[in-house]
């Protein structure tokens, strides 16, 4: 039947199934009626046979009992067959069960299909959403790549600009450093030429003046100025400049005659800025300026002092430093002869008034002017006059003491004949061609407030110390020698003399 229904339309199969079920139900009702009749008849017949046998006492009627039993068995069998479902019913029931199962499966499949469709729709929606998002992301990626390319180009431009700025900065820094160096060189040159009238600075002014004159000449192209008028004006200016030059030259020569110190300024016999920095009375151990940190840490006190002294003596000296060495050399010789020497020039600088050394003995004062010049230069009478003037000033200052004041000019070169004549006339002693020689430079002071101390030439108190041999003071060449006599290094930078 299932195969038949599979070949018929659904409505027609449903009608056929209903007809078959009705027919089978009608047959089952007829069999049930027949069996019911037999079931009613058989008990009645049995009861009747028993009644007749008991009533008539005829055993023949008892044969009805086995017949009734047989009938009951037959009826039971018929009834059993009637109530047992037929193969068609079994098949129908199985088909119904399968149909129910199929309906359930169909429902589940329908639900699943609906879910699948919804899922597919959702997937399509998500796919569409993802597609839009992907498209947007790809668009954003393209925008990002475009912006990144633009930024890379901008970075290249910025890098190029930074490189240009760095090159400009480097060039500007180099120009500034060159300008600073040139300005420093010009300043140093002007400082060194202060005694020569600043010729380099004068050249700069002259160049500026020439530029101004050139502007006047160039103005002839646009302004109607007669050449003759300009020539006369320039001639007047040149004449005024020449006259001014002669006047100033004569004034300088006149001032140098009146004040010999001015000639020394021109010849470079005064301390420079670097010299003043070196003698600055700073509160520090000046040996450190001559030693490295490793040398300082590896040497003892005597070794530090000696190495610093050796380097100090071997240094390149300026003219003023050589002059100071010469003053100390002359003072050392006088102290070796028993004079008590005051280093007036080293202590007073430009205010020494020609009194480089003032040496004293009982009843005597000797004023010494020291000039360590090159052999190409000559000492003239103005220095003799200056020395004589200091002699007169000391005689006036020491008038009540009754001291004999003498003067001396000590120089590494020679004096002019005129200077010798004036020196002989004025009673000024001369010591010509007196060269600077090696001499011991360490001053050992036995009677200082701090006990026995020694001073190196670059120490703060060196030129203040007066050597008195009668008190145990002396000169020595090495720090080891000083310490072997019980002297220690002076510590002026720590507040001790």
FIROKOL-484418 format. One record per residue: x, y, z of N, C-alpha, C, O in turn. Coordinates in steps of 0.1 Angstrom, whole numbers, plus 5000, padded with zeros to 4 digits. Layout:
<tikes>
XYZXYZXYZXYZ ...
</tikes>
This chain:
<tikes>
500849885000500050005000500950135000500550234994 502050115007502950225007503550254994503750374990 503750144986504250164972503250224963503550294954 501950184966500850234958500750384960500650464951 500750424973500550564977501750644972501550764969 502850584970504050654965503850704951504550794946 502950624944502650654930501450744928501150774916 500650774938499450854937499650994943500651014951 498851084940498951214946498651204961497951104966 499051304969498851294984497351284988497051204997 496451364982495051364986494451224982493651174990 494751174971494151044966494650934975493850844978 495950934979496450834988495750845002495550735008 495450955006494750975019493350915018492950855028 492650935007491250885006491350725005490450665011 492250674998492450534997492750465010492150365014 493550525018493850475031492550485040492350385048 491850585039490550595047489550485043488950425052 489450455030488450345026488950215031488050135035 490150185029490750055034490550035049490149925053 490750145056490550135071489050115074488750045084 488150175067486750155069486250015066485549955074 486749955055486449815052486949725062486149625066 488149735067488749645077487949665090487749565097 487449775093486749795105485349725104484849665114 484749725092483449665090483549515091482749445098 484549455085484849305086485049265101484549165105 485749355108486049315122484749325130484649245140 483849415127482649425135481749295132481049245141 481749255119480949135116481449015123480648935128 482748995123483348875130482948885145482748785151 483049005150482749015165481248985167480948925178 480349015159478948985161478748835160477948785169 479348765151479248625150479748555162479148475168 480948595166481548535178480648565190480548485199 480048685191479248715202478048625203477648585213 477448595191476248505191476648365196475948305204 477848315191478248185196478548185211478248085217 479048285215479448295229478148295238478148245249 477148355233475848355240475148225239474648175249 475248165227474448035225475147925232474447835238 476447915232477147795238476847795253476647675258 476947895261476647875275475147835278474847765287 474347895269472847865271472647715268471947645275 473347665257473147525254473747435265473147335268 474847475271475447395282474547395294474347295300 474047505297473147515308471847435306471347365315 471347435293470147355290470447205291469647135296 471647165286471947025287472046975301471646865304 472647055310472747025324471447015330471146925338 470547115327469247115332468446985328467746925336 468546955315467746845311468346715317467546625320 469646705318470146585324469746565338469446455343 469646675345469246665359467746645361467346585370 467046705351465546695353465046565348464246495355 465446515336464946395331465746275334465446155332 466846305341467746195344468146115332468145985333 468346185322468746115310470246145307470546265306 471046045308472546075305472846115291473846165288 471846095283472146135269472346285268473146325259 471646345276471846495275473146545280473546655277 473846455286475146495291476146505279477146575280 475746445269476646465257476646605251477446645243 475746675256475646815252476846895257477346985251 477346855269478446925275479746925267480247025264 480146805262481346805254481146875241481946945235 479846865236479546945224479647095226480147165218 479047135238479147275241480547315243480947425239 481347235250482847265252483547285238484347375236 483147185229483747195216483347325209484147395203 482047355211481547475205482347595211482647695204 482547595224483247705231484647715226485247825223 485247595224486647605219486647655205487547735201 485647615197485647665183485347815183485947895176 484447855192484147995193485348075198485648185193 486048015208487248085212488248095201488948205200 488347995193489347995182488948105172489748185167 487548095169487148205160487248345166487648435159 486948355179487148485185488548525185488848645183 489448435187490848465187491348515174492148615173 490848445164491148485150490548625147491048705140 489348635152488648765149489248885156489348985150 489748865168490348975175491849005171492349105173 492448895166493848915162493849005149493148975140 494749105149494749195138495349115126496149025127 494849165115495249105102496549155098497049255103 497149095088498449145082498249285077499149365077 497049305071496849445066496849545077497349655075 496149505088496149595099497549625105497949735108 498349505106499649525111500449615102501249705106 500349585089501049665079500549815080501349905078 499249825082498749965082499250035095499650155094 499249955106499750025118501250055117501750165121 501949965110503449995108503550115099504450205101 502750115088502850235079502450365086503050465084 501450345096501050465103502250515112502550635113 502850415118503950455127505150515119505750615123 505350455107506350505099505950645094506750735093 504650655090504150785086504350895097504751005094 503950845109504150945121505650975122505951095124 506450875121507950905122508350995111509151095113 507850965099508251045088507751195090508451285086 506451205095505951335098506851405108507151525106 507251335118508051395128509451435122509951545124 509951335114511251375107511051495098511951575097 509851495091509551605082509551735090510051835085 508851725101508751845109510151895114510552015113 510951795118512251835123513151885111513851985112 512951815099513651855088513251995083514052085079 511952015084511352145081511952255090512352365086 511952225103512552315113513952335110514552445111 514652215108516052235105516352315092517252395092 515452285082515652355069515352505072516052595066 514252535080514052675083515152735090515552845087 515752655100516952705107518152725097518852825098 518252625088519352645078519152765070520052835066 517852785066517552895058517853025065518453125060 517353025078517653145086519153165088519753275087 519853045090521353055091521953105079522953185079 521453045067522053095054521753235052522653315047 520553285056520253425055521153505063521653615059 521353455076522253525085523653525079524353625080 524053405074525353405068525453495056526553565055 524453505048524453595037524553735042525253825036 523753765053523753905058525153935064525754035061 525753835071527053855077528053865066528953955066 527953775055528853785044528753925037529753985034 527553965035527354095029527954205038528554295033 527654195052528254295061529754285060530454395060 530354165060531754145060532354205047533354265046 531554185036531954235023532054385023532954445018 530954445029531054595030532154645039532854735036 532354565051533354605060534754585053535654675054 534854475046536154455039536454565028537554605027 535354595021535454705012535854835018536754905013 535254865030535554985037537054975042537755075042 537354855047538754835052539754855041540754915042 539454795029540354815018540454955014541455005010 539255025014539255175011540155245021540955335018 539955205034540755275045542155245043543055325045 542455115039543855075037544455155026545655195027 543755175015544255255004544455395008545455465005 543455445016543655585021544955595030545755685030 545055485039546255485048547555475040548555545043 547555395029548755385021549055515014550155555013 547955585010548155715003548655815013549555895010 548055815025548555905036549955875040550755965042 550255745041551555705045552555745034553655795037 552155725021553055775011553255925011554355975010 552155995014552256135015553156175027553956265026 552956105039553756135050555256095048556156165052 555455985040556855945037557456055028558656095030 556656105019557256215011557456335019558456405018 556556365029556756475038557956455047558656555049 558056325051559256295059560556325051561556375057 560556285039561756305030561956455029563056505030 560856525027561056675026561556735039562456815039 560956685050561356735064562856695066563656775071 563156575062564556525064565456615056566556655060 565056635043565856725035565956865041567056925041 564856915046564857045052565757045065566457135068 565556935073566456925085567856915081568756975088 568156835071569556835066570056975062571157015065 569157045055569557175051569757265063570757345063 568857255072568957335085570257295092570957385097 570457165093571657125100572957175093573957215099 572957165079574057215072574157365074575257425076 573057435074573057585077573557605091574357695093 573057525100573457545114574957515116575657595122 575457405109576857375110577757485104578757535109 577257535092577957645085577857775094578857845095 576657795099576557915108577457905120578057995125 577457785126578257755138579757775134580557845142 580157725123581557745118581857885116582857935120 580857955109581058105107581158175120582058265122 580258145130580258205143581658175150582258265156 582058045150583358015156584458085149585358135156 584358095136585458165128585458315132586458375134 584158365133584058515137584558535151585258625154 584158435160584658445174586158435174586858515181 586658345166588158325166588858455161589858495166 588258505150588758625144588658745153589558825155 587458755160587358865170588358845182588958945186 588458715186589458695197590858725192591658785199 591158685180592458715174592658865173593758915177 591658935169591759075168591959135181592759235183 591159085191591259135205592659115210593259195216 593158985208594558955213595559045206596559085212 595359055193596359135185596259285190597359345192 595059335192594959475198595559485211596259585215 595359385220595859385233597459385233598059445240 597959295224599359285222599959415216601159445219 599159485208599659605201599259735208599459845203 598859725221598359845228599559945229599360065230 600759885231601859975232602360035219603160125219 601959975208602360015195601360105188601460135176 600260145195599260235189598160165182597460225174 598060035184596959955178596959965162596060015156 598059925156598159935141597059855134596559895124 596759725139595759645133594359715133593659715123 594059775145592759845146592859965137591760005131 593960035136594060145127593860105112593160175105 594359985108594059935095592559915092592059935082 591859865103590459835101589759975099588859985091 590160075107589560205105589860265091589060325085 591060235087591460285074590660215062590260285053 590460085064589660015054588260075054587660085043 587660095066586360155066586360295060585360335053 587360375062587460505056587560495041586860575033 588260395036588360375021587060335015586660385004 586260245022584960205017584060335016583360345007 584160415026583360545026583660625014582860685007 585060645012585460725000585060664987584660734978 585060524986584560464974583160484972582660504960 582360484982580960524981580760664975579860684967 581660754980581560894974581960894960581260964952 582960814956583360804942582260744933581960794922 581660634939580560564931579360664930578560644920 579160754939578060844938578160934926577161004923 579360954921579461034909578660994897578361074888 578360864897577560804886576160854886575460864876 575660884898574260924899573961064904572861114902 575061124909574861264914575861354907577061314905 575461464903576261554895577261634904576961744908 578361574907579361634915580661654907581061554900 581261764907582361794898583561714904583761704916 584361654895585561574899586561664906587161614916 586761784902587661864908587361904922588161904931 586061914925585561944939585761824948586261844959 585561704942585761584950587261564953587661524964 588061594943589561584945590061674955590861644964 589561804955589961894965589561854979590261864989 588361804980587861754993588661644999589061635010 588961544990589761434994591161474998591761425007 591661574990593061624993593061695007593961675014 591961775010591961835023591961725034592561745045 591161625032591061515043592361445044592761425056 593061415033594361355034595361445041596161395049 595361575038596261665045595961675060596861675068 594661675063594361675078594761555085595261555096 594561435078594961315084596561305086596961265096 597261355076598661355077599161445088600061415096 598561565089598961655099598561595113599361615123 597461535114597061475127598061355130598361345142 598461285121599461175123600761235129601261185138 601261335123602461395127602361455141603161435150 601161525144600961575157600961465168601561475178 600261355165600161245175601461175176601861135187 602261165166603561105167604461185175605161135184 604361315173605261405182604761405196605561405206 603461395198602961385212603361265219603761265231 603361155212603761025218605261035221605660985232 606061085212607461095215607761185227608661165235 606961295228607161385239606761325252607361335262 605561245252605161175264606161075268606361045280 606761005259607760905262608960965268609660905277 609361085264610461145270610161195284610961185293 608961235286608561275300608361155309608661165321 607761055303607460935311608060805305607460755295 609160765309609860655302609060525303609260435295 608160515312607260395313606460375301606160265297 606160485294605360465281606160395271605660315263 607460415270608360345261608360195264608360105255 608360165277608260025281606959965277606859845273 605860045278604559995273604659955258604059855254 605260045251605360015236606259895233605959825224 607259875241608159765239607759635245608459535244 606559635251606059505257606659465270606659345273 607059555278607659525291606659525302607059525314 605359525299604359525310603659395309603659325298 602959355320602259225320601059225310600359325309 600859115303599659095295598459045303598659025315 597359035296596158975303596458835309596058805320 597158755301597458615305598458625317598258535326 599358715317600258725328599558765341599858715352 598558855340597858895352596958785357596758765369 596458695348595658585352596558485360596158425370 597758465355598658365361599058405375599258325384 599158535378599658585391598458615400598558675411 597258585395596058615403596158545417596458425417 595858615427596058555441594858475444594058505453 594658355438593558265440593858175452595058145455 592758135459592958045470592957905465592057825467 594157865459594257725454595757685454596657775454 595957565454597357505454597757515439597257445430 598757605436599057635422599957525416600157525404 600357425424601057315418600157235409600557175399 598857235412597857155404597757205389597457125380 598157335387598157385374599257325365599257345353 600257265371601357205364601457055364602256995357 600456995370600456845371599156795367598056855368 599156665361597956595358597356535371598056525381 596156485370595556425382596256295385596456265397 596656215375597356095378598756125385599156055394 599456225380600656265386600456305400601256275409 599456385402599156435416598956325425599456325437 598156225421597856115430598956015432599055945442 599956015422601055915423602255965430603055885435 602356095432603556155438603356195452602256225456 604456205460604356255473604556405473604656465462 604556475484604556625485605856675478605756775470 606956615481608256665475608256645460608756725453 607756525456607756495441606856595434607156635423 605656625440604756715433605356855432605356915421 606056905443606657035443607757045432607857145425 608556935432609756945423609356935408609857005400 608356845405607856835391607256965387607457005375 606357025395605757155392606857265390606657345381 607857265398608957365397609657345384609957445377 610057215380610757195368609957245356610457305347 608657215356607857255344607657405344607557465333 607557465356607457615356608757675350608657775343 609857625354611157685349611357655334611957745327 610757545328610957515314609857565305609957545293 608957645311607857695303608257805293609357855294 607457835283607657945274607258075281606158085286 608158165282607958285290607658405282608258425271 606758495286606558615280607658715283608458685292 607658835277608658935280608558975294609558995301 607358995299607159035313607658935323608258965333 607358805319607858695328609358685328609958655339 609958705317611458705316611958825325612958805332 611358935324611759055332611559025347612459065355 610558955350610358915364611358825369611858835380 611758725361612858635364614158705366614858675375 614358805358615658885359615658965372616658975378 614559015376614459095388614758995400615459035409 614158875400614458785411615858735411616458715421 616458725399617858685398618758795404619658765412 618458915401619259025406619059035422619959055429 617759015426617559015440618258905448618758915459 618358785441619058665447620458705449621058665460 621158765440622558805441622758905452623658895460 621859005453621959095464621759035478622559065487 620758945479620558875492621758785495622158765507 622458725485623658645487624758735492625758685499 624758865489625758965494625359025507626059125512 624258985513623959035526622859145526622559205537 622359185515621259285514619959215517619659105514 619059295524617659255525616859325514616759445513 616259245506615759285493614159295494613559195498 613659405489612159415487611959415472612459495465 611059315468610759305454609659395450608459355448 609959525449608959625448608259615434607059635433 609059585424608459575410607559465409606459475402 607859345414607059225414605759245421604659195418 605759325432604659345441603759455436602559445437 604359565431603559685427603259685412602259765409 603859615404603559615390603859745383604959795384 602859805377603059925369603260045379603660155374 602960025391603160135401604460135408604660195418 605460065402606760055409607660185408608560195416 607260275399607960405397609460385394610260465398 609760275387611160245384611960175395613160155394 611360145406611960085418611659935417610759885423 612459865409612159715408612659645420611959555425 613859685425614359625438614759735447615359835443 614459725460614959815470615659735480615059655488 616959745480617859665489618359745500618659865499 618359685512618759765524619859685532619959565533 620759775537621759735546621859835557621259945555 622459805568622459915579623060045573624260045570 622260155573622760285569622760295554623160405549 622260205546622360215531621060165525620360075530 620660225514619560185505620060185491620660285486 619760075484620160065470618860045462618159945464 618560135452617460125443617960065430618860125424 617359955426617859885413616659885403615559845407 616959935391616059925380616559815371617659825366 615759715368616259595360615559605347614359615345 616459585336615959595322616559475315617759475311 615759375312616259255305615659275290614559225287 616559335282616159365268617059285259618059225263 616659275246617459215236618659295233618659415236 619659235227620959305224620759415214621559505212 619659405206619459505195618959635201618959735194 618559635213617959755219619059815229619959755233 618859945231619860015239619160095250618060155248 619760105262619160175273619660325271620860355269 618660415272618960555270618860625283618560575293 619160755282619360835294618060855302618060885314 616860835296615660855303615460755314614960785325 616060635313615960535323616960565335616660545346 618060635331618960675341618260795349618360795361 617560875342616860985349615760935358615660985369 615060825353614060775362614660705374614160725385 615760635373616460585385616960685394616760675406 617460795389617960905397616760965404616861005416 615660985397614461035404613960955415613561015425 613960825414613560735426614560755437614260745449 615860775434616860795444616560925452616560925464 616261025445615961155451614661135460614561195471 613661065455612361045462612660975475612161005485 613460875475613860795487614660875497614460865509 615560965491616361055500615361145507615561175519 614361195500613461285507612661205517612361255528 612161085514611361005523612160965535611660955546 613460935533614360885544615260995549616360965554 614861125548615761235552616161235566617261265570 615161195575615461195589616261075594616761075605 616360975585617060845589618560865587619360785592 618960955578620360975575620960855568622060815570 620160805558620660685551621260735538620960835532 622260655533622860675521622060605510622060485510 621460675501620660615490621360625477621860725473 621560505471622260485458621260425448620260365452 621660435436620860375425621660295415622860325414 621060205409621760115399620760075388619660055390 621360075376620560025364621259895360622459895356 620559785361621059645357620359605344619159605344 621059575334620459545321621259435314622459415316 620459365306621159255298621759305285622459235279 621459435282622059495270623059605275623659595286 623259705266624259815270623459945269622459965263 624160045275623660185275624260265264625360235259 623560365260624160465251625260545257625260555270 626060605249627160685255626560805263627060835273 625560855257624860975264624360925278624460995288 623760805278623260755291624360725301624160755313 625560675296626660655305627160785311627460795323 627160885303627661015308626761075319627161125329 625461065316624461115326624561025339624461075350 624760895337624860805349626060845357625960845370 627160875351628360905358628161045365628661065376 627561135358627261265364626361265376626561335386 625261175375624261175386624561065396623861055406 625660995395626060895405625260765405625060705415 624660735393623960605391624860495387625560515377 624860385394625760275390625160205378623960205376 625960145371625560065359626059925359627259895364 625259835354625659695353625159645339624059605338 626059655329625659625315625959485312626759415318 625259435301625459305296625359195307626159095307 624459215316624259125327623159025323621959055324 623558905319622658805314622058725325622558705336 620858675323620058595332620658455332620858395322 621058405344621658275346620858195355619958245362 621158065356620357975364620758005379621858035382 619658005388619858025402618857945410617757915404 619057915422618057845430616857935433616958045436 615657865431614457945432613557915444612657995446 613857815452613057785463613557865475614657865479 612557945481612858025493612457945505611357905507 613457925514613157855527613157965538614158025541 611957975544611758075554611658005568610657925570 612658025577612657955589611858025600611657955610 611458145599610858215610609458265606608958365611 608758185598607358225595606458185607606858115616 605158235606604258205617603858065618603458015629 604057985607603757845607604957755609604857635607 606057815612607257735614608157745601608157845594 608857635599609757635588609057585575608657475574 608957685566608157655553609057695541609957785543 608757635530609457685518608357725507607257675507 608757815499607957875489608457855475609657865472 607557815466607957795452607657925444606958005449 608357945433608258075426606858115422606558235420 605958025420604558055416603658065428602458075426 604158045440603258055452602858205454603458295450 601758215462601158345464602058445472602058565469 602858385481603558475490605058475487605858525495 605458425475606858415472607558545472608658555479 607058645465607758775465607658855477608358955479 606758815486606658885499607758835509608058905519 608258725507609258665516610658725514611158745503 611158775525612558835525613558725532613258675542 614558705525615558605529616558675538617258765535 616658625551617558675561618458555565618058475574 619658545560620458425563620858425578620958315584 620858535585621158525599620058465607620358425619 618858455601617758395608617558245604616558175608 618458195595618258055590617558045577617357935573 617258155570616658155557617758125547618858165548 617358055536618258035525617457995512616257965513 618157985501617657945488618157795486619257755490 617357715479617757585475617157555461616157615457 617657455455617257425441616157315440615457315430 616057235450615057125449614257115462614657165473 613057065460612157055472612656945481612456945494 613356845476613856735485614956795494615056755506 615756885489616756955498616057035508616457035520 614957105505614257185515613657095526613757125538 613056985522612456895532613456825540613256785551 614656805534615756735542616256825553616756775563 616056955552616357045563615257075572615357165580 614157005571613057015580611957115576611157155584 612057165563611057265559609857185552610057085546 608657245553607457195546606957295536607257415537 606157255528605557345517604557445524603757405533 604757575520603757675525602357655520602257605508 601357675528599957655524599157775525598257785532 599557875516598858005516597357985512596458055517 597057885503595657865498594757815509593557815508 595357765521594557715532594457815543594057785554 594957935540594858045550596158055558596258135567 597157965556598457975563599458035555599558005543 600358115560601458175552602558075549603558105542 
</tikes>
